[in-house]
């Protein structure tokens, strides 16, 4: 039995460590989804996982488009996402999190009577992580379960950060995951996001983010490979 897992990264510094981390896997194909860089690998053993790693670009629309392509064109059975996030509450720099839920913090219909983040016509707007994938992530030492928020902004404003914390109860903020989760929710595809805290989403965020991003660390890759191994064992 073969399952397909799509893994979405926003930028090169997040993408490159994963490609290096799975260099021992059989290389199958290198292609593009429009402007997205895509590399496909196949795991070893009788049961196999086809791994499709995508570098989609920063932001919600890029992430949503990559997710839709992975599900519609590549028939992904699972979607994983990994990258860096800013801390909103409780978390500190260097923490590793598995996101329990996602909300689009910048979705705003308050002018026509809806609450912050709430979508029209009863559409779901808080998206939950897949419980099985989340349990696999939390088996790795030191991983923190945390609710997250998303918006098309690099968050450096403490007033806005506190507003998002108060409205949505989030603990970390990024620019992709709720968009990925929204597409997966519509397609009924299991999804999980893994994040490392790079900054405090304040006036020091840009420097802290750049410093960590430039490291091209392997910790998220190691966590992804652990989840894939657990998924493979339970197929």
Number of C-alpha atoms within 10 A of each C-alpha: 7 14 17 21 25 25 26 28 25 24 15 15 17 23 22 16 19 23 16 11 14 17 11 11 14 12 13 12 11 12 12 12 15 11 12 16 17 20 17 20 21 19 19 13 8 9 13 16 22 18 22 22 23 26 25 28 19 15 19 23 16 19 27 21 17 28 28 17 16 24 20 11 10 14 14 22 18 21 24 23 25 25 24 25 30 30 27 25 17 9 18 17 16 14 15 24 27 25 28 19 21 29 27 30 25 14 16 15 14 12 8 8 10 12 13 17 19 20 17 12 6 7 8 13 19 20 23 20 20 18 13 13 21 20 15 18 26 17 13 13 9 11 18 18 18 20 22 32 28 26 20 16 12 17 24 17 13 14 10 14 24 15 13 23 19 10 13 19 17 25 23 31 33 27 25 31 33 28 24 27 32 22 20 21 18 9 12 12 15 20 29 26 29 25 26 23 25 25 28 25 26 19 13 11 19 16 12 18 19 12 13 18 17 11 11 16 15 15 13 22 22 16 22 22 15 16 21 20 14 16 16 18 10 8 11
